[in-house]
Amino acid sequence: MVNEMTLSRISDFVSQLGALLSKVSGIGFWLFMLGIALLAVLLFAVVIKLLIHLVKILPNLTIGQFIKFVLVLAVILIVVGLFVP
């Protein structure tokens, strides 16, 4: 569950980001934001495609391949856990 400290940190970050964005204007900024949004959508689509591909090949893995997959997944989860409080 998300605790109160995490919610306050997220709220502070969003308010600081809002203050920063309110000072910025111009077409260049909005083009930059559009580019970032397009990259985010593309990244999201690639992740979804990889997850679908993974679900399709998971039943056909050998025991050795499955163990390697679980080890890689564990390392990824550990690394993500280090950055997400």
C-alpha positions as CSV (number, residue, x, y, z in Angstrom):
1,M,0.0,0.0,0.0
2,V,1.1,3.5,-0.6
3,N,1.9,5.3,2.6
4,E,1.3,9.0,3.4
5,M,5.0,9.9,3.1
6,T,5.1,8.6,-0.5
7,L,1.9,10.5,-1.4
8,S,3.3,13.7,0.0
9,R,6.5,13.3,-2.0
10,I,4.5,12.7,-5.1
11,S,2.4,15.7,-4.4
12,D,5.4,17.9,-3.8
13,F,7.0,16.7,-7.1
14,V,3.8,17.4,-9.1
15,S,3.4,20.9,-7.5
16,Q,7.1,21.7,-8.3
17,L,6.7,20.4,-11.8
18,G,3.5,22.5,-12.3
19,A,5.3,25.6,-11.0
20,L,8.2,24.9,-13.4
21,L,5.9,24.3,-16.4
22,S,3.9,27.5,-15.7
23,K,7.0,29.6,-16.2
24,V,7.8,28.0,-19.6
25,S,6.0,29.0,-22.8
26,G,6.5,29.0,-26.5
27,I,6.1,26.6,-29.4
28,G,9.4,24.9,-28.8
29,F,8.4,23.8,-25.3
30,W,5.1,22.3,-26.6
31,L,6.9,20.6,-29.5
32,F,9.3,19.1,-26.9
33,M,6.4,17.9,-24.7
34,L,4.7,16.4,-27.8
35,G,8.0,14.5,-28.6
36,I,8.2,13.2,-25.1
37,A,4.6,12.1,-25.2
38,L,5.2,10.3,-28.5
39,L,8.2,8.5,-27.1
40,A,6.2,7.5,-24.0
41,V,3.4,6.1,-26.2
42,L,5.9,4.2,-28.3
43,L,7.7,2.8,-25.3
44,F,4.3,1.7,-23.8
45,A,3.4,0.0,-27.1
46,V,6.7,-1.9,-27.3
47,V,6.4,-3.1,-23.7
48,I,2.8,-4.3,-24.4
49,K,4.1,-6.1,-27.5
50,L,6.9,-7.8,-25.6
51,L,4.5,-8.9,-22.8
52,I,2.2,-10.4,-25.4
53,H,5.1,-12.2,-27.1
54,L,6.3,-13.4,-23.7
55,V,2.9,-14.9,-22.8
56,K,2.9,-16.7,-26.2
57,I,6.4,-18.3,-25.7
58,L,6.2,-19.0,-22.0
59,P,4.5,-22.4,-22.2
60,N,7.1,-23.6,-24.8
61,L,10.2,-22.9,-22.7
62,T,12.4,-25.7,-21.5
63,I,13.2,-26.0,-17.8
64,G,16.6,-24.3,-18.3
65,Q,15.2,-21.4,-20.3
66,F,12.4,-21.0,-17.7
67,I,15.0,-20.8,-14.9
68,K,17.0,-18.2,-16.8
69,F,13.8,-16.3,-17.4
70,V,12.9,-16.3,-13.7
71,L,16.4,-15.2,-12.7
72,V,16.4,-12.3,-15.2
73,L,12.9,-11.3,-14.0
74,A,14.1,-11.4,-10.3
75,V,17.1,-9.2,-11.1
76,I,14.8,-6.7,-13.0
77,L,12.4,-6.6,-10.0
78,I,15.3,-6.0,-7.6
79,V,16.6,-3.1,-9.7
80,V,13.2,-1.6,-10.0
81,G,12.6,-2.1,-6.3
82,L,15.8,-0.1,-5.5
83,F,14.4,3.0,-7.3
84,V,10.8,2.8,-6.2
85,P,10.6,3.5,-2.5
